[in-house]
Amino acid sequence: MTMKVQSFIKKISIIFLLCGICIVPFNHDVKAADVYSVIYNDVAAYQDVNTSQWITNAILYASGQYSVDPLLITAIMENESHFNINAASGAGAVGLMQLMPDTANAIGVNPYNPLDNVIGGTIYLGNQLNNFSGWGTYAVTDAVAAYNAGPQAVKNYGGVPPYTETRNYVIKVSDSYNQLLNNYQN
């Protein structure tokens, strides 16, 4: 194995360990205003005031309805679309959470409706968190990878698939989440 590959594996292992330790279920006893401010400030780096307020409220609503950590939703959304309501990928993913139309249809949401998109992305993320909850230390990391590459790919490889895009995605989401968590704790 080359030094470059060993270095990459070491970096990925550290990131995965950080994800497994640092990404924890959201504590619903936390003051919403503090979480609101952290999310709002992140969204506001990309969007105007009114859009930032709407997106922050949508994240908190979906989080409360489906019991998914709002900081994790925010980290996913930031990396999927930079909070762009009109985002579209070459692969056909749509909106803030970059839902594929078939996924949105299976969940029962309209991916072109911004609130449906946030709710659908949150439901899909929650499904992945549930699907991989028994996978040990890296369960959340595997769920994040499944959000990007699909759950079957994660199952086929017994963890994060060896796709460069997915590995980079997991690292970016972890970095975003840890920054949000750091901002929340300070």
N, C-alpha and C positions, 0 to 999 in steps of 0.2 A: 504494500500500500504506500503511495507517495505521501510526502510530508504535507502536500496541499490537501489531500483527501483526509489525512489524519487530523489536520487542523480544522477542516470543515466539520468532521464528525464530532470533535471535541466541542466546538462552538455550538453545534446543534444540540448536543447532549446537555450542555449548560443551560441553553435556552429552554429546552424541554423540562429540565429540572425546575427552572424558575417558573415556568408555566404551571407545572404540577403543584408547586408550593404556593405560588403567589395568587393564582386565580382561584378564588374561593367563592362559594355561594354568597349572594348579597344578603347582608344583615338588614332585615326590614325594620329594626329598631333605630336605624340611623336617621338623623334629621334630614328630611327631604330637601330643605333649602340648601344644605351643604352639598349634597349630591347634585342638585340642580345647578349650582354655581360652577362646579367642576365640569359638568357636561356642557353647560352653556358656553363657558369660556373656550372649550375645545371646538365646539361647533362654530363659534363666532370667529375663529381664525380663518374659516372658509366661507362663511355666509354673512348676509346682512342681519341687522338686529331682529327684524320681524321673523325672518326665516329661521334664525337661530332659536328664538323663543318657541316657535311652533315645533321645530325638530326636537328640542329638549323636552317639551311637554309630551310629544308623541313617544319618545323613548321611555320616559317615566311612566306613561300610561301603559304601554305594552309590557314593560317590566313588571308593573304591579299586577296586571291581568294574568300574566303567564309565568310569574315567579322566575324570571331570568335576570341576573345581575345587570343593572343598567350601565355599569361601566364596561362590561363585556359587550353589550349591544353597541355602545358608543364606539368601542375599539374596532369592532367588526365593520360598522357603518363607515367609520373614517377611512378604513383601508379599502373598503369596497367602492366607495363613490365620493369620498371627501364631502359627504353630506349633500350631494347634488341630487335634487329631486328628479331631474330630467336625465340622469346618467343612463347610458346604454353601452353595452359591450359588443364587440364584434361577434361574440358567441351567442348573443341574444339576451343576455341578462339585463334586467330593467330596474331603474329607480335606485333609491337610497341604499337598500340592502342588496341590490343586484340579484333579484330573484329571477330564476329562469321561468318562463311562462308555464311550462309543464308543472314545475314545483308549486308555483302560485296556484294553479288550477287544482292540484291535488290537495292543497291546504284549504282552498275555498276562498281565495282573496283575488282582487284585481291588482296586478302588479303595477298598473299605470296610475292607480289611486294612491297618493302618497301615504295616507294613514294605513290603508290596506297593506301597502308595501312594508311599512315598519312592523305592523302586526304580523304579517306573513313571515318576514325575516326572523322575528322574535320567536314565533312558533317553530319555525324550521331549526333555529339554533337550539331552542329548548328540546326539540326532538333529538337532536344530535347529542346534547348533554345527557339526556336520558338513555339513549342508545349505548353510550360509552361509559356510563357511570360506574360500571363494575370493572373497568379496565385498569384499575390501580392508579398509581402516582400520575400517570400521563393521561388520565381520562379526559380532562378539559382540553389538553393539547390535541388529543385525537378527535374530539368533537369539533374543535376549530378547523382542523385539517379536513374533516368530513364536510364542514360548511363550504369549503373551497373545492375539494376534489370529489365529493360525494361519499356517502357512508360505505358503499361497496368497495371502493378503492382502499379505504382505511382497513376494512375487514380483510380484504385480499392480502394486504401487506402486514397485517398484525400490528398496525400503528400507522404513523405518518408515512404516506407513500413517498417513494424516492423521486418525486417530480420536483424539479427546481422551483417552479412557480408555487407549489404548495408549501414547500419548506421555507421559501422566502416569505410567503404569506403568514405562516405560523409565527415566524420571527417578528414580522412587522406588527401583527396583532398583539403579540406578547409585549413588545416595546410600547405600543400605544396604551395597552391596559396598565402596564406598570407605571407609566407616566401619569395616567389618570388616577391611579391608586395613590401614587406619591402626592399628587396635588390634593387629593381628598384628605390624606393623613396630615398634611401640613396646614 
